[in-house]
Amino acid sequence: MNKVILIGRLTKDPDVRRSNDGDPVARYTLAVDRNKDEADFISCVAFKKSAEFAEKYLQKGTKILVEGRIRTGSYEKNGTKIYTTDVIADRHEFVESKKAAEPEAQKDYESFMSFTGNPDELGLPFN
């Protein structure tokens, strides 16, 4: 079985081109956290409807879940064989709201999460 599920952020806007048949093909790189200080940069490719979705809705910094499969391949460049590994994205799903992705919302969230004072100072309507 060849199945991959990743959660990460796009490192830049998808590069969308057309195949010889005129179908869209979207390529993008997903930064996936490995641990606190490291990330893996995974090359993803989407075809047809999935590529149309990527073109319309995905942009640099968008946090998504990608479900798909690994595809390996190779090609010759200047007499040297180059090996490739891509994730073929069959499905995309947003994992955070647009508002949560905005820098100001992130700053507010971080401030809230790092609050160390007296909870009564927050003025919350419950005790």
N, C-alpha and C positions, 0 to 999 in steps of 0.2 A: 504494500500500500504506500502510495506517495502522496502525503497530505501535510500541508504546512499552515500554521496559524501564527501570525505575527501581529504585534501591536507596536507602533512606532510613529514617528513624525517624518513628513516629507522634508528632504533637505533642500529642495527647490521645486518650482512648479513643474508639473509633468511635461515631457516633450512628446507632443502628439503629432504623428505623421500618418500618411495614408499608404496602405498596401497597394500592390499592383491592381487588386480588385476594387480599390477605392474604400476599403474598410479601415476604420481608425485603429491605430496601434499607439498605445501610451506607454512611455517608459519613464520610470522615476526611481529614486533611491530612497529607501526607508531607513531612518536611523532608529535602531532597536537597542534599548538599554541592555547591556550584558550584566553589569553590576553598577555600583554607585558612581564609579569614575570612568567606566568604559562603555562603548557602544559598538555594535556591528552595523555596517552599512550594506544593506541588502538591495541588490538590483531587482526591480520588479517590472514585469511587462503585462499589460492588459490589452485584450483584443475586443473588437466589436462593441457590444453594449457596455461591457465593463470599462472599455477605453473611453466611450462617450461619457460615462459617469465621471471618470477621472478628469477628463477635459473640462467638464462643466463645473464640478464641485471641489476638486482638490487643488490645493495650492501650498506653497512653501509653509512649513510649520503646522499643517493640519495633522492632528493625531487621529490615526485610523487603525482599524483591525483589517488585516488582509488574510483571506483564506484562499489557498491555492495549492500548487504543487511545484516541486523543483524540476527544472529542466537543465540538463547540461548539453553543451555543444562545443564545437571548435571551428576555427577558420584559419586560413593562411594569411599572413601579413609579412611582406618582404622576405618570403621564404621561411618564416618562423611560424610554427603552429601555435595558435592562441586558444586556450581552453576557457570556456565561459560557464557560469552558473547563474541562473535567473530563477526567480519565483514567478510562475505564471499566475497572475491574480484573477481568480474566478469571481471573487466577491469582495466588496469593500463595505466597511461599516464605520460610521463615526463613533468615537468613544468619548467625546466630550462635546459640550455645547459650544456654539460660536462664542458666547459670552465668556465661558470659562477659558477659552483660548486667547482672549484679549489680554494684553499686558496689564491693564489696570485691574481687571478682575483677578488676575493671578497675584498681583501685589496685595489686594484686599484679602484674598484667601491666605496668603503667607502671613500677613499681619495678624489675622484671626488665629491661625494655627500656632503662632509663636507667642501669643499672649500669655504672660506668666503672672500677672497681677491678681488682684482680688476680683472674683467673678461678679460681685455686686457692682463694680465700677462699670460693667458693660451695660447696665440698665435693662437687663432682660426681664420680661414680664412674668417670670416664674422663679420660685426658690426651691 
